[in-house]
Amino acid sequence: MFPGTLQALSFAFWGASLALALDVAIPLSPPPTANRIAGDHVSFSLEQDRWLDWSGTTSRNDFFFNTLDNLRQLSGVPPQIRIGANSQDRTNFNPNIDFIQTTFPAPSKNVPYPEASSIVVGDKYFATARFLPTNTRVIWGLNLGQNNLTAGYLVARSITKAFELPEVRQNGIVLDGMIIGNEPDLFPNNGHRSPGYSISDYISEWKAFASNATTALKITSSSNTKFWGAAFAGSSHSNNGFSPQALFSQGLLTSAPGSLISTISQHAYSGSFCEGNGALLQDLMTKAYIRGNLSRFAPDIAATRAQNRDYVMGETNSFACHGTPGVSNVGGAALWTLDYLLYGAQVGISRIFFHQGVGFKYNLIQPVALTRSPLDATPLSVPLPAHVQPQYYAAILVAEAIGSSGSTRVSELSVGDARISGYAFYEGNVLVRAVFINSLAFYAGDKPETRRSTHINISFSGTQAGGSVKSFTVKRLDIPHADDETGLRWGGITYETPNGRPQGQSQTTKVDVSIGFDLRATEAVLLSFNR
């Protein structure tokens, strides 16, 4: 691999903490491993049953809008929004309902905010897409689980009507994709199909639903809207079982509706909390763990690209079944999110959609006030207001690192340290920024003097017409402790505000290249290069 090298030089005691010195060589021009990274690389997947809590009903949810707009201001485009997931396969349509009727199971300690067991919606439900930021691209899910062609057609027609509204079209909000069925490989497990349901069965059903909905959705070879395929919970990574390769080998893309698939979407989690089992925060944060969880999809990505289709991680987060308390909702998860996002781009994933649901532990954003604890369902004497959680800071950092040029590429730096990751960012052929992440966990119970720090010396390889780099500006993601639920700061700025907008005085440091910089355990930095 050609990217810059990171090599350990020496150990030294600075005060009472162990410090490691490293040399980093960063290529001035993008190496062959550099991949394009879109401004909306950070995107969101929302559980469909409580979509109106995110959007608003008769007026927009300003808190949610603001958190999306913060990202738009940094990267030039808002996150893409996928609406669907488990509850899409329980959603039906009734023209006599204005917005929505839902039935929810009782909450439990492990699942404080369960998904609805029944959802019936009307036209006004889909029309709330008008409250999204200008130029948002939306992907909506269609119910395949209940195998009702008529219901699917009615929902598709209502979605089309919503995106033809003047206030939607004038704001550039477009329906980018339709996903038929959520995680069909799990249908035999959740009661939607009998045991033995196969990829061939799925393809046959998918083609029937897609053919039925194509006219209602006005999908053609030249339309903005296309189908997104797969949305599998896992992958066999082969021509057998559920995988992109199996879809291709069995001819889905050569069918009339299958030719209208633009994107393959897959789902992945780094573990599961479905049985209430715990997890170790340090494991989640670890560089090797992140790379193992994403690189397993390399065969699927290659097969999809070979078919000239886009590939996205259409639903993902830390631990399935809404996250693990004390792991998914704390500062260390922000560093996991940051490294996961950037390594995902490195392996060829176009966008990463972090799954969110009202009250889910792993949310980046809690869009409305909560009346029971999202950790264990304990009733709250005072509702917990809408707020961002630690992972949101990773989204902000990535959006700023990508910038708004529309031509950014990213390349991972080879790092000879199991806890430190590095990425270089290029606009066109010019090195502009770099991100470094130290995923060694520093906990609230640790003594301050034991917090390790790594000194990194920067040098540059190759030549560049833009001239030599003389200095860089350092901006830090300050995380007091890996297990803190609040208190993070991005360059001195907090997003933990009543309206989701940033507050505080920006803090950065300009450093001569010859000096280098320190990177503490449980910290990330953004370097902006000056010439």
Buried (B, 14 or more C-beta within 10 A) or exposed (E): EBBBBBEBEEEEEEEEBBBBBBBBBBBBBBBEBBBBBBBBBBBBBBBBBBBBBBBBBEEBBBBBBBBBBBBBBBBBBBBBBBBBBBBBBBBBBBEEBBBBBBEBEEBEEBBBBBBBEEBBBBBBBBBBBBBBBEBBBBBBBBBBBEBBBEBBBBBBBBBBBBBEBEEBEEBEBBBBBBBBBBBBBBBBEEEBBEEEBBBEBBBEBBBBBBBBBBEBBBBEEEEBBBBBBBBBBBBBBEBEBBBBBBBBBBEBBEBEBBEBBBBBBBBBBBBEBEEEEEBBBBBBBBBEBBBEBBEBBEBBBBBBBEBEBBBBBBBBBBBBBBBBBBBBBBBBBBBBBBBBBBBBBBBBBBBBBBBBBBBBBBBBBBBBBBEBBBBEBEEEEEEBEBBBBBBBBBBBBBBBBBBBBEEBBBBBBBBEBEBBBBBBBBBEBBBBBBBBBBBBBBBEEBEEEEBBBBBBBBBBBBEBEBEEBEBBBBBBBBBBBBBBBBEBBBBBBBBBBEEBEBEEEEBEEEBEBEEBBBBBBBBBBBBBBEE
